[in-house]
Amino acid sequence: MKFTNKTSYLAMALVLPFTLNTATASNISLAQMTTDVTYLASDELKGRGNFTAEIDQAADYISKRFKDIGLTPLAGSTGFKQSFTVMNIKPLAIQVTLNGSDISQANSAMASTIANIDWQNPQDFTTHVVDEDGNFRATIGEINQTGGKHLVLLNTAHSKIFKGYQGYFARGLNKLNIDHQGAVVIILTDETEVNNINVSAKTSITKQALTNVVGVLKGNTKAEENILFSGHYDHLGSKDGEGDTIYNGADDDASGTAAVINLAQHYAKQGNNSRSLVFAAFTAEEIGGFGSRYFSEQIDPNSITAMINIEMIGKPSKFGAGQVWMTGMERSNLGEILNQYLKNKQGKIYQDPYPEQKLFYRSDNATLARLGVPAHSFSSTQLDKDKFYHQVSDDINSLDLNSMHQVIENLAIATQGLVDGSITPTRIDVNTVKGHGKIF
């Protein structure tokens, strides 16, 4: 969308009244927050798609803001940008002969971290048969968690879901590394046995560069303990066609990124944080969470006392303007202790109202939770009603900036005990968190 209202939004930021008791968070500027989210969601950045020049431009902006605030790079880094590569894997060709009959490419699909496959007998792989009444999603999920080499004979009754996975694999997948050599080949067929087989397939594997932006506000007395504030600054980029073609991602997640920047500015102005505060704008959340996964390898997860991952806070929640809910509240006592700081304030952190969406696993918090960190996402989106989600209409004009500002102030108030070192949440039991897929 074009930003014809940009000037008016900035003007509003100067005059809109605060609706919270802001004794703790009074130095969070609505005008600065508006400037940040407006730029990050602008047409100039063309939707901040991964692997584009425009997402690098966004990284430059965030880096400058971190520098101006007075943050320092993460230990071991020379700057705020944390660059790394991912492996893009894409099937090039697949030929399958099953029990003497050639399988058309329309009825075969593959995800593989192996460049070349040459299977000539059933001992080369594990066979899975999903009959008409079988649960393909459960089968493919278990395969991905287990890893290794697999052939799935999928009954033709599942043709619709097969086409979905076939298209997903064909578009290309990304992996942080391909240390695990695994593959799954899916054949849409009514065959239920493998008497003889020949699978010949090739996969293209290429490297592509990505960048997180990470800054630190060192603690005064407990510098070895870290509180992580994060949001993802990547989105979907743009599409071909006429009219509005840019997925601006104002709510998802320019809002969360702007919150991270402005919380950094808030705590830097306070200057009395006992614990070290790490502020991270992650890349590649939209394509698999690779930014947070790389970040988690650059820091000792045991040093992270808590992770506040901010995801889509640009619109009022079902609980009201300025109110947020958190994912996985039952997995640690973080929500309970944060709410102690919101007593007698106009805010509360609620339990995730959309458990069927499995949102705990759908943002960057899941990576750190797998390592035991009390890592949760905080959001205000009404996901069941949000007509802007992953649409070109998710632009600055769709946001309620006053509500967004209230959310950031609530988070500043709620996290004060984490920052000053007076509260420590329970860790997450890693045995209860589902791991990353090994093949895709």
N, C-alpha and C positions, 0 to 999 in steps of 0.2 A: 504494500500500500504506500501511497505517497503521503508525506507528512505535512499536510496543509495546516494541521492544528498544532504543530510543534511549538510555535511561539506562544499560543494561548495556554498550552500545558505548562510552560515555564512560568507564565504569568500566574497561573493558578497556584503553582508551587509556592509562590511568595505570599499568597493571601489565604489559602485554605487553613482553617483552624485545626489545631491539634485536638483530638478528642480523647486522648489518654491522660492519665496522671503521668507526667513525663519527668518526674524528679530524678530518675535514674538515667534516662535516655534523652535528655533535653538537647544534646548537641548533635543529634541526627537531623540533618538538613533535608527537608522535603524537596527543596529546589535542586540540591545536588543529586539526590536520588533520582529525580525526574530527568535531569540532564544525562545521567548515566544510562538509565533504562531506555531513554529515547534514542540515544546514539546507538546502543547495542542492537536495538530493534529497527534501525533505520534501513531504508532501501539501499543506502550506500554500501551496506555490508552484505546485501544480497542473500540474507538468510543464514549467514555464517556456516555454510556447508563445509563438512570435513574435506580436507585436501584442496581447498580453494585459497586464492590470494586474499579473499575478503575475511576469512577466519583468521588469517595472519594479521590483518589490519585490526581486527578486534583484539587480538592478543597484544598488539602494540599499545592499544588504548588502555587495557587493563594493567599492563606493565607500568605505563606512565603514571597511572593513578596510584599504584602501589608505591612507586618511587616518591611521588609527591606527598603521600601520606607519611612516609618515613619508615616503611617496612624494609627488611633486609632479605636477601635470598636465603633459601633453605640451605642448611649446612651441606657443604660439598658442591654447591652450585656457584657459578660465577655471576649469574643474573637471575631474574625472575622467571625466565622462560625455561621450561623443562622439556627438552626435545627428545623424541624417541621415534622408533619406526614400528609399524605393524606389517604383518604379512597378509596380502590379499590373495585368497585362493579362489580359483574359478575353474569349473570343469570345461575342458576344451573339446573332448570327444569321448564317447563311451560306446562300445560295441559289446553286446551280450548275446550269447547263444545258450539257451537253456533246454536241456533234454532234446537236443537236435533241432530246435526251432530258433530262428533269429528273433530277437526282441527289438521292436522298433524303438527309435530314440524317443518317440512320444510316450512310451510306456516305461522309460527308465530314468532314474535320477541318481545323482551322486554328490556326496560331500566327502572330500578327501584332503588330508594333509600330506599325502604321498604323491609325488610327481607322476609316477608311472605305476599302473596296476596291471598285473598279468596273472589272473587266477585261472587255474585249469583243473582243479579238483576241489571237492567239498572240504578237504582238510585245510585249504588255504584261508578259511574264514569260518565264522559262526553263522549258522542259518537260523532265521526267525520266520515263522509262518503266522501271518495275521489273517484269520479267516473272516467271513462276512460279519460275524458278531464280535470280532476282536477289537481291542483298544489300541489303535495305531499310535496315538499320541503318547500313551504310557510306554509302549515298546520303544519308540524312537528316543524318548527321553531317557530311558534306562540305558540304551545303547550309548548315547552321548555321554552319560555320566561314567559308564564303564570304560569306554574307549576300545581300541583294538580294531579288528577287521570284521565286517558284518555284511551279510546279504539278507535282505528282507523280501519275502514273497508276500505281496500285499494284494488281497482279494480285490477284484474289480468293483465291488460294492463301495470301496473307499476312494473312488476316482476323484472326487471333489477335493478331499484333503490331500491326495497325492499331487494334484496339480498345484496346489498351494506350496507344498514343499519343493516341488520341482522348480517352480519359478523362483522361490527363495534361494535355492542352491545355485541356480543358473545366473542370478544377478551378481554372484560373487560374495564371499564371506571374508571376514577379517579375523586374524588371530594375532595375539601379542607375540607369540612364537609358535614354531611348529616342532617343538621338541618331542611332542607325542605324535608318533606316526600311526595314524588311524584312518579308517575309511568306512563309509556305509553306502552300499549300493541298493537301491530300492527298485523292484520290478513289479509293475502292476500286472497281475496275472492270476488265473484261477488254478494254476499248478500249486501243489502242496508238497512236492518232493523235489530234491535235486539229485538226479541220477548221473548226469554229466553236465559240465558247465565250462564256459569260456568267457571270461570278462577281460577285456582290454580297454584301458582308459588312461587318459592323460589329464593332468591338472596344471594350470598356470599358477605359478607362485611368484609374486612380486612384492617388493618393499615399498612402503609409502610413509612419508614423514608426518608426524603430528606434534602438537605442543600444548602442554599444560602451562598455566601461569600461577606461580606459587610465591607468596611472601610471608615473612615471619615478623611478629612483634615479640621480641625476647622477653621472657618473664623476669621479674625482679628477684624472687626468692625461691621459686620452684621451676627454674628454667628448663630442667630436664623433663618436666611433664608438659605435654602438649594438648591443647584443645584445638580441634580441627573444624573450621567453618568452610563449607564448600558449596559450590553450585556448578552446573555445567554451562559452558558458554557456546557450545556448538548447537546447531539446529539442522534443518533439512535442506537448506540452500534454496534453489529456485528450480522451476520447471520450464519446459518449452511451451510455446503457445502465445496467445494474445491476451490482453487485459492484465489483471493482477497475477503475476507469475512468481512472486517472491514469498517464501515462507518465512516471515519476519521473526517468528518465535519470540514475541514480546513477553508472553507469560512463560513460555517453555524455551529456554529458561533464562532469558535476559533479566527477568524479574529476580530470580535467585542470585544471579551473578551480581546485579546491582546491589542486592542485599549484602552479599559478602564484602563488596568494596566499601559500602557505607558502614558496616559493622567494624571493619578494619579502621576506618577513619574515626569512628566513635571511640574505640578502645585506645587508639593511638593518642587521641586528645586527652583521655583520662590519664593515661600514663602510669597506672598503678596496678597493672596485671601481675599477679604473682606467678601464674603459669605462663609458659610461652604459648602464643596464639598463632596458629598456622592458617593462612587464608589461601584457598585453592580454587582456581577457576579451571575445571577439568574440560578437556576436549573429548570427543568420541563417545560420549554417553549414548548418543542416538544410534550408534553402530555397534554397540557391544560393551560399553563401559571401559574402554581400554585406557583412558586417561587415568582413572582412579586405580586401575590395576597396575599400571606402570608406577604411579606415585607410591603405591603400597610396598613396592620393592625398593624404594629409595629411603625409607624411614622405618625404624623399629616400631612395629604396631603396638608393642607393649608400652611404648612411651606415649601413646595417644590415650588420654583419659576419657575422651568422648569425641564424637563426630556429630556436628550439626549440619546436615546436608539440606540445603534449601532449594526446593523444587516447586515452581509454579505457585507464586504467592500474589499474583497480580489482580485477583478478583476475590470478592467476599466468599467465604466458605458457607456451607449450609448452617453453620453455627453463628453466623453474623459477620459483619465487617470487622476486619482486623483480627479475627480468630483463626487459629491454625489447628491442624490435626497432625499426628505423627504416625509413621508406619512402625509396626513391630513393637508397640508399647509394652506388650506382655513379655518381651524378651529381655528387658532390663528394667531397672527402676528409674531410668533417666527422666521419663515423663513425670513421674510422681514428684521427684525432687525439684524439677524445674517449676512445677506448678506451685510449690511452696513460695517461690519468689513472686508469683503473680497473685497471691492472696491480697484481697482488698484493692486490686487493680482491675481495670476493665479488660481483662484478658484471661484466657485459659487455653491450655493445650489439650486437645481432645484425642481420643483413640481413633485410628483410621476407620472411617465409616464405610469403606469399600473393600472389605476383606476378600471378597470374591475376585477382585482384580489382582491380587497377589503383588501389591505395589512395593512391598518390602524388597522384592527381588528386582524391581524395575528401575532402580536408580543407583547412583554410585555408592550409597551407603552399604549395599550388600557386599561389595568387595572387602571393605574393612570389617564388616560383621563376621565374615568368614574367618577372620584372623582374631576374633574375640573382642574387638573394640565395640563398646556400646555406641553403635553407629545407626542412626535413624534419619529418615527424611521427614522434613516439615513442609507442609503444603496447605493451601487454602482452596485448591481447585475443587469444583463440583464436577468430578469427572463423569458422572452419569448424565449430566446435563450440558456439559461444555461443548457447544457446537463449533468452537474455535480451535479445539485441540488438533494439532497437526494439519491445520488448514491455513490457506494464505490470509485468512481473516484474523489470525492471531497477531494483530499489530498493536501499536501504541494506543490507538483509539478504542481498543476493546478493554483496556485496563481501567481499574478503579484505583487511581494513584493514592488517594487518601487512605483507602483500606490497606493497600500495600505498605504504605508508610507506617501504619499502625502495627502491622505484622512485624516489621523490622524493629520497631520500638519494643514490642512485647518480647521478641527474642533477645534483645539487649538486656531487658530487665530479667528475664528468666535465666539467662546464662551467667549472670553476675557471680553467682556462687562457684561456678566452674572456673571462671576467670580469676577470682581472688583466692582460689584454692581451698575454699571452705567445704565444698561438697565433692564427693567422688562416687559416681554411679557404679553399679554392679556390672561385671563383664558379661558378654554374651557367650553362651555355651556353643562352641564351634560345632559340636556334634549335632546340633539342631538346625544348622544352616546348610541348605543344599549347595553343593559345589558348582564351579563353572563346568560347562561342557568341554569335553576333551577333543571332540572332532569338529564341532561347529558351535 
